[in-house]
Amino acid sequence: MFEQGVRPPVVVRRLRVSRKSAYAWHEAWREGGTAALASKGAGGFPCRLSDVEAERLRPSWKPARPRTAGARTRGGPWSGSQS
């Protein structure tokens, strides 16, 4: 969009993003071209556990049973009409 001369305020409306993001993207594009807009991967800090520690803890990261997408499988606080 920037190569086509689209200004940041128009990018905000078209992509429904924040002004801050659009202007940051525009600045990055001006300084480094389209390559500067490429994804840099997931953010955050790298894992501080060693491979051995991570492998030891891995079973606790998995859910105990498969989750359903919003389906009510057992009784609970849900009080919708039941037919």
N, C-alpha and C positions, 0 to 999 in steps of 0.2 A: 504494500500500500504506500509506503513511504517513497519507494522508487517511482511510483505513479504520481507523486506530488500531493498525496493525501496528508493533510495536517493532523496533528495529534487530537484536536477536539472532534474531528470527524471519526477518527479511529475509536475514540471513547464511545461515541454513539453507535457505530456499526458493530463493534465487538462487545459492547456493554462491559467495559473494564473501567478501572479507576483512572482518573486524570494522571495520578502519580505514575501508574504503570505505563500509560501511553507516552508520557513525556520521557520516562526513563528509557523505554524502547527506542524512541526517536533519537535520543542522545547517543545511545549505544550504536544505532544504525549509522548516524553521522560519523562517528569515530571509527567504526570497524566494518561497516557494510553489513550485508545480510549474514555473514559468518558470525558476527557479534550477537545476533539474535538467536543463534542455535541453542538448544537446551544444554544445560551443563549437568543434567542428571538431578537426582533427588537431593534435596538439601538436608541439613542436619549434621549431627556429629557421627563419626564412624564408631562402630561397636568397640567398646573397650575390653570386651571379654576375649580371652585367647580362644583358639579354635577348639581346644579340649574342653574348656568351660562352656562354650556355646553348645557343643555337641551334647554335653552332659545335661544341660538345661532344656534342650530342644523338645523332648516329649511334653514338658509342662507348657510349651507355647501352643500346642495343638489343642483345639477344642475337644472336650470329652465326647461329644457326639456331633453329628452333622447338624448344622443350623438350617432351619427352613426359612424361606423368604416371607415372613409375616404370617405364616399359617399358624393357627392355634392348634397345638398338638396335645396339650394337657390342660387341666383345670388351672385357673389362676384368677387374678383380679379383674380380667376382662368381663364386662357385664352387658355386652351387646345383646340384641334379641336373638334367641335361639329358636329355630323352627324345627 
